[in-house]
């Protein structure tokens, strides 16, 4: 039986369109949802042309992670759940 306060990890790949490059999307995962976020890989051009891609390791309780994913979905960002498969 899992406890709502048990820490869990979730790996996702997130596409952030260029119109969100000036928004603190990843920072809000930490400040608003109290997650620990590790960026394991990223592609974001220095000239901010095109979309950014981030491989994120999220750590928090299941409710914190679920609420953060709702936030990302509400922004209409593309999210791939990579927790189930190890592609590296």
C-alpha positions in Angstrom: 0.0 0.0 0.0 1.4 3.4 -0.9 1.3 6.4 1.3 0.6 9.8 -0.3 3.7 11.2 1.5 6.0 8.6 0.0 8.6 10.1 -2.4 8.5 8.8 -5.9 10.4 9.5 -9.1 9.0 10.1 -12.5 10.9 10.6 -15.7 9.4 12.7 -18.5 10.4 14.3 -21.7 8.9 17.8 -22.2 8.7 19.9 -25.3 8.6 23.7 -24.5 7.6 25.7 -27.5 9.5 28.9 -28.3 6.7 31.1 -27.1 7.3 29.7 -23.5 11.1 30.3 -23.5 10.8 33.3 -21.3 8.3 31.6 -18.9 9.7 29.9 -15.8 8.0 26.6 -16.5 10.6 24.3 -14.9 11.2 26.7 -12.0 7.4 26.6 -11.2 7.7 22.8 -10.8 10.0 23.5 -7.9 8.4 26.6 -6.4 4.7 25.8 -6.9 4.7 22.0 -6.7 7.6 21.4 -4.3 9.3 19.0 -6.6 13.0 18.2 -6.9 13.8 18.5 -10.6 16.9 17.1 -12.3 17.4 18.0 -15.9 19.1 14.9 -17.3 19.3 16.2 -20.9 18.2 19.3 -22.8 18.2 20.9 -26.2 17.6 24.7 -26.3 19.2 26.9 -28.9 21.0 30.0 -27.6 19.2 32.1 -30.2 15.8 30.8 -28.8 14.6 29.8 -32.3 12.5 26.7 -32.2 11.3 24.4 -29.4 13.2 23.3 -26.4 13.3 19.7 -25.3 14.0 18.6 -21.7 14.4 15.2 -20.1 13.4 15.7 -16.5 13.6 13.5 -13.5 10.9 14.6 -11.1 10.9 13.6 -7.4 8.1 14.3 -5.0 4.9 12.7 -3.7 2.5 11.2 -6.1 0.0 14.1 -5.6 2.7 16.7 -6.1 3.8 15.0 -9.3 0.2 14.6 -10.5 -0.6 18.2 -9.9 2.6 19.3 -11.7 1.6 17.2 -14.7 -1.8 18.8 -14.7 -0.1 22.2 -14.7 2.1 21.2 -17.7 -1.0 19.8 -19.5 -2.9 23.0 -18.9 -0.1 24.8 -20.7 -0.7 22.4 -23.6 2.9 21.2 -23.5 3.8 17.9 -25.1 4.9 15.4 -22.4 6.2 11.9 -22.8 6.2 9.6 -19.8 9.6 7.9 -19.7 9.3 6.2 -16.3 8.3 2.9 -17.8 11.1 2.5 -20.3 14.8 3.1 -20.0 16.0 4.6 -23.3 19.4 5.7 -22.3 
